[in-house]
Structure formats: C-alpha cells, structure tokens
Amino acid sequence: MIPRHLAIIFSVLVLASLAMGVMLFHTLEKEHQRLLTGTDSAPTKAPEVAPPVQATLMVADDDDNSVRPQTLMLPLPADGEARARAVLGKLLDLYAEKGSTHPVTGGMQSVEQVFLLPAEGPGGAKATGAQAATARAIGNADTGPELAVVNLKGSFAASHPSGLETETLTVLSICGTLHANLPRVSEVRFLVDGAERESLAGHADLTRTYLTTDAAPADAGR
C-alpha cells in the first residue's frame, strides 16, 4: 500500500501538471489565433515626411575664398533646432562629395546637435554644452534674436584640413547657412563633443561668438 503522504504528493503533482497543460494549451491557441488574424504591434500609419521646402545653403569655394548661396529643395522639419541640424547636415554632405568646392570629410553625421537660445548680446555669457542642454530642456519662449550653439563631433574637427582660410570658410558657411534658413539666428557659437575648443583645426577661433553678418558673401574673402 502506498503511504498516505506519498499519495497526497502524487495527487498534487498530477493536478499541477494538468493545470500547466491547460494554461499552455490556451496560450498556444491564443497565439495561433493572433497569427491567423494577422494582428501585430507594428504601427499601421506610415511616419510623416516633411514636405520639400526651399532652403539656401551658403557654400564655400576654396578657389576664390568665397561663400555663395545655393538654393535647394529639402524636406525640412518644422522644429527650429531640427531644421538647423538638417540644413547644416546637407551643407556638410556637399563638402564631403567628390569634386566639392570645399573638400571636408564627415558629412551630415558631423553635426551632433544644434541648440537655439536667446542671443547673448554684448558681454553675454558663453554657452557651455550643459547650459545649452538645460535651456533646450526647459524650452525657449523668447521671440527675439537667437544664438545657435552648434555642437560638432570631434571626428569632424580632427579630420578638417588645417589652414586659416579653409577653416574660416567652414565657420562662415555654417553661420551663413543658419541665418539664411533661420533669420532670427544672429549669433553662433561652436562646441566640439559638447565642450569648448580653442580652434577648429589649429586656426579658426572657436572660443568666440560669431555674428551671422560676418558670413555675408561679400565679407567671406576677407
């Protein structure tokens, strides 16, 4: 005769096995029905694509040390900071192309982020990476002139051709492109990997605030 306690344990194990079997059956049946009906968690609406709009890029030319406007139709987002990054990305893509008038490697991925803040004005404080991120987080309700803080990747600065003219052309073309597409941007500062850097590639000063008026085509060759 089987001892009473062993019989109880055996009965409990049998009941547990049956319960697990029933749960597994229902789970498999539910999954089977989901597959038959084609139900999935993927979104049914395609992501919206921004319509192409006219954009003006201030493109540098090493042959005559100039910056000239070039008009393109680009799908630009409505958000100011995203739009700024998009136009600068296209500008740097042009520089990375074969036969570029201003050869610089890196392309669109060289722009880490662009922050838009209230313009500093005379004697304004410098914007660090942390300050720019904080201002971006709380939002900018100011409707006056804006300061664009362009955060470039270190790889872009490391591979940029060294020389006062070529570095200055890059800086001025970035400033001019920002102002051409976001007219409220009157000042531009540069960060590299989120920190202040003395120069782009040994010459162009990145510790100063640039005025977008400095990037006018007539002034680019100075």
Helices and strands as residue ranges (DSSP letters): H 4-37, E 52-61, E 66-75, H 80-96, G 107-110, E 111-118, H 129-138, E 146-152, H 154-159, H 164-181, E 185-192, E 210-211, G 212-215, G 217-219
